[in-house]
Every structure is written in C-alpha cells, then in structure tokens.
Amino acid sequence: DPEKIISWARAVAKEWRWLYSQTDVPTFKSSSDFRRSVLGSLDLWFVVFTDGMFCGPCRTAITNLLRLSAGVAGLAKAAIVDCEADEMHGLCYDDVKLPPPPHSPEIRIFRKGPKDNATAPNYYGDCLFDSHDVQPHVALKLAELVARNALADEMPQEALFAAGGKGDYEDGEDRPGSGERPQPMWNGHTEAELPRGIAWGGQQQGRAVHQQIGH
C-alpha cells in the first residue's frame, strides 16, 4: 500500500529529526575517555559495546540506544564503545571480558553513584540483558520505563508528560526540534512476527515450567 509506505517514511523521518536534536550519545575515543566519563561520574549510564560500527546488529543496537537515551534524557547518559578500535581492545576483552570477536553488541548498565576504582574496584557495570533470553528492543523499552520511574523524583516536570521532551536537559536549553516525543519506532520483531515453537509444559525441581521450543 503506497499510502502506508509514505506514512511510515514520514514517521521515520520525524523520529530521526527528533532523536538527533535531543540525544547526545558519544563514541568514546579511548579507554581513558571511558573511565573518566563513565567510571569517574555519579550518573547512571547505558553503554553499548559493539564489534564495529557498521554491522547490522551494531547499527540496530546503536539506533535503539539513541531511543533509550532520548527517553532518559536528563536522568541518565548513554554512549558507545567500538571494540573493533585497537585502543579499546584492552577495555573490552581484558577488563569487561566480552567474548572474542565477532560478538553481538552488549549493552551494559553502570549504576548511579560512585564507580571509581577506589570505591568500586574492578567494576565494569552489568550486562543489561542476554539477547538469547529477550529481544534487545524489548529489553531497552523496559530499561527506559524502569529508569524513568526509579528516577522520577529527579525528572523535570515537563518530562513527566512527554518522554524526552522539551525541558529534559539539565541546562534547560531548548534544542531545535524539541517538543513532544514522537512514538518510538524500536527496531526488532513484534510478537506476531516471531516463529512459533512447540510449547512443552511439565514439572522441574518442584515448580511448574513452560518451555517454548523453536525460538
């Protein structure tokens, strides 16, 4: 249906204009940059560790991180670590202990409060989700919802009515394209698009289980 395609394209364009006007998601250039910005701060952080910047899953993860960043603007921060970069190998594979490349993007959450080595030795955040257990875009939607509710007392009044809307920034600055947030177009399969497996029910270790085979 041409009309649906046109409507979809306009919705995508609207969301992307809004995302780029509202979000600030840097790509760290060095491990010291990461340590200073994330571990040296008191902010809550969401950081995606990618095996390059241009693979399909990497670009999807970064796009969804932009949406998460917009939803928690003023409450939490987001950034990217490109593990393919030589200067990031030590951080990614020795410190964070990601699996060797090639690997799927991993989004880690870094707690609010002190995270420096003196306060939290060898702290490198926690993996937000396992992509084998939950779809990434679903996990990020839930992460945004939890962060916005957990930190609601720190949220500017305007943001209570429009996630990531005008006024969400600590400096109070209005940015081009600010205003009510467009409906997020999270990248990922809907429930109806997922392959249906065979449902197996039964008892295991004294509790009911329901396992879906085929996903």
N, C-alpha and C positions, 0 to 999 in steps of 0.2 A: 504494500500500500504506500504510494508516494507521499501521501499526506503524513503518515506515521513516521516515515523516514525523515521528512523535513522537520516535523515536530521534535523528533529525537535529536537531530543535529542541532537545532536551536537550543534545546535543553542542555546539551553537552557544552555548547559554546558559552551559554550563560553561566554554567557552573565553573568552567575553567577561567573565565574572566574574573569571577568572584574569588576563586581559590588563589589565583596569582596576585590579586590585590590584597588578600587578607593573610596569607600564610608566609612564614619565614622558616624554611627548612634548609639549613646549610648542609653542605657536604664537607666534612672535616678533611683538612689537608694533611694532617699528621697526627700521630698518636698523642703528642704533647698538646695539640689543639683539643683533642677529645678529652684528655684528662683535665685540662684547665676548664673547659666549658661545661662538661657533664659532672665529673667526679669532684670538681672544685666548686660546684654550685650547691645551693639549697633547694633548687627547683626539682619538680617531678619531670622526668624525661622519658620519651619514647624514641628509641634509636633503631633504625633498620640497618642490619649488616648484610650487604649484598656481595655476591661474587661477580662483580662487574656492574655496569650501569645500564646496559642495553639489552640484556636477555629479557625474554618475555615475562617470566615471573618477577624479575628485578624491577622492571618498569611498572608492572601491576602493583607490586608492593610499595613502590615509591608514590604512585598515584594515590593509593589508599592511605598512605601516611600523610599526604597533603590534606586529605579529607579529615583525618583524625586531628591533625594539627589545627585546622580551622575550627573544629568543634570544641577544642580545649584551649583556644587562644586566650591568653591572659591567666590561665590556670596551670598549664604545663607546656613543655617545649618538646620539639621533635627535631631529629637530624638524621643524616645518612653517613654511614661508613662504607667506603668502597674497598672491600677486602682484596680486590684484584690489584690495587695500587701497592707497589713494593713497600712503601713506607708504612703500610697498615698490616703487613703480614704478621709481625710480632704481636700486635694488639689482638688481631682476630684469632690467630691459631695457637699462640702460646698463652696469652692471658685469658681471653674469653673462651678459648678452647672450642671453637667451631669445628665441625668436621672438615676434613681436607676438601679442597675444590675438586670438581664442581659440587656446589651445595646450594640448597634452596635459600632464599632470603630468610633471615631470622630477625624478628623484632623483639627487642629486649626492653624491659621497663626498669628504670633507675629511680629508686624511691625518693620521695621528698625528704629534705633534711640533709645533714652532713653525710658525705660519701667519700671523703678524702681518706688516704691510706692510714693516717693516724687514727681516725675514728672507725673506719671500716676496712681493715687490711684485706687486700686481695678481693675487694668487692667489685664485681663487674656486672651488676644487675641480675635480672632473672628473665629467662625466656618467657615471653608473654603467652605463647601457645605452641602446641605441636600441630603442624599442618596435617599430620596423619589423623589427628583426633577431631579437628574442627576446621572449617573453611576459613582462610585468613580474613576475608572481608567481614565475615560474621563475628570473628574474634575482635576485630578492630571496632566494629559498631558497638559491641558490648563494652570494650575498654573505654570508648568515649563516654558512653552512658554512665559507667561506674565513676570515672574521673569527674565528670560534671556534677554528679550527685555527692560524691565524697568531699569535693572541694567547693560545694555550693555556697558556703559562707564567705568564700573569697571571690565569688563571681560578681562582676559588675551587674548592676540591676538590669541593664538593657539586655544582657546575655541570657537572663532567665526566660526571655520571651522569644529570642531569636539566636539560636546557637551560632556562635562565631560572628555575630552581627556587630554593627557599629557600637563602639564603646568598649569592646572587649580588651583593648590594649592598655597596658599599664600607663603609658604616656598619654592616654586619652586622645591620641591623634586620629582624625578621620582620614581614611585612606581611599583613594579612588576606587569606586566600585563597592564601597562598604554599604551596609544596609542589611535587609533581611536575607538570611542564608537560603540559597536555592536548595531544593530537595537533593541530598547527596545521591550520586549515582555510583554506589560502591561496586567495584569490579569483582565479579565472581558469579558462580552459578546460583540460580534460585533453587528452592527445594524441588519445584516441578521439573527442573532440568536434570536433576541428579539421576543416575541409573538406579533402578530399584533392585535390591538384593533379595535374598531369601531370609525371612525372619525366623530365628530359632529361639525358642524360649526354654527355660529349664532352671534348675537349682544348681548353685555353685557356692560352696563354702557357707551354706546356711542362709543364702539370700537369693532372691529372685533375680535373674538376669535376662536380658533380651538382646541378643546379638544379631546385627544385620550383616549378612554375608553378601559381598558383591560390590562394595564401595571401594 
